[in-house]
Amino acid sequence: MHNETRETREDDKMPIDIDIDHDLCVGAGQCAMVAPSVFTQDDDGFSSLIPGREDGGGDPMVREAARACPVSAITVSETGS
């Protein structure tokens, strides 16, 4: 069981691509609350990535932040190496 946990943590550090569909975003702010080191809200209150964190910065909460979005405006996918 300990090995499974370690594998999951290593998977979370894989390079990822985060896409925010700004046409869907309603500015609920759930992403910024769940993963504040990656997401913020712009001047209009809509979701935005913190500069330099476009790849998730290794934050294990990025996928949870995408799941927390009430309108599914955030997609997280693995990038090709």
N, C-alpha and C positions, 0 to 999 in steps of 0.2 A: 504494500500500500504506500509506503514512503516513496518508492521509486515512481509511482504514478503521479504523486504530487510534484516531484522534481521535474518530471517530463512536462507536466502542465505549465509549470513556471517557465521552463525553457521555451515552450511554444509561445507564451505570451510575449517573449522578447524577439520573436521573428519579425523581420521587416514587414510593415503593414502600410496600407494605403487607406486614408480616411477621406470619405466624400460626404459633404453636407449638401443636401438638396435645398437650396435657399428658397425655392418655390414652395416647398412643403413646410419648412420651419415656421413654427408659430411663436417662437421665443419663450417657450416654457422654462428654459434654463436648467432642465434636469441634467443635461450633459455636463454643464459647468459645475453643478453641485457634486456629481459623481466622480468626475475626473478633472478637477480644477487646474492640474498642471498641464493639461492638453487643450481644454475647451474654455472659451470665454464668451461673452456676449458683446456684439458690436454696439455702436452708439444708438442704433435703433432697437436694441434688445434681442437681436437674432444671433443664433449660434455662429461662432467663428473659431478657427484654430489659432492658438497662440503661436506667433512667429517662431520658427525653429522647432516646433513640435508637430509638424505635418505628418511625421511618421509614427506618432504616438509616444515618442521619447521613452519607450520601454515601460510605460505605465500599464500595469496589469488591469486597470479599471476601464480602459478604453472600450472594450467590447461591452462591458456592463453599461457604460454611458450610452452606447448606441441602442442597447435594449431598453434603456430607461426613457428614450425619446417617445413621447406619446403619439407622434405622427410618423414614426419610422423615417425621419429625414436623414439619418446618419447611417452610412454603410461602411463597414470595416472589412477589408479583404487583404489577403497576404500578397505581397509584391513578389515578383519573380526575382530570384537572386542572380 
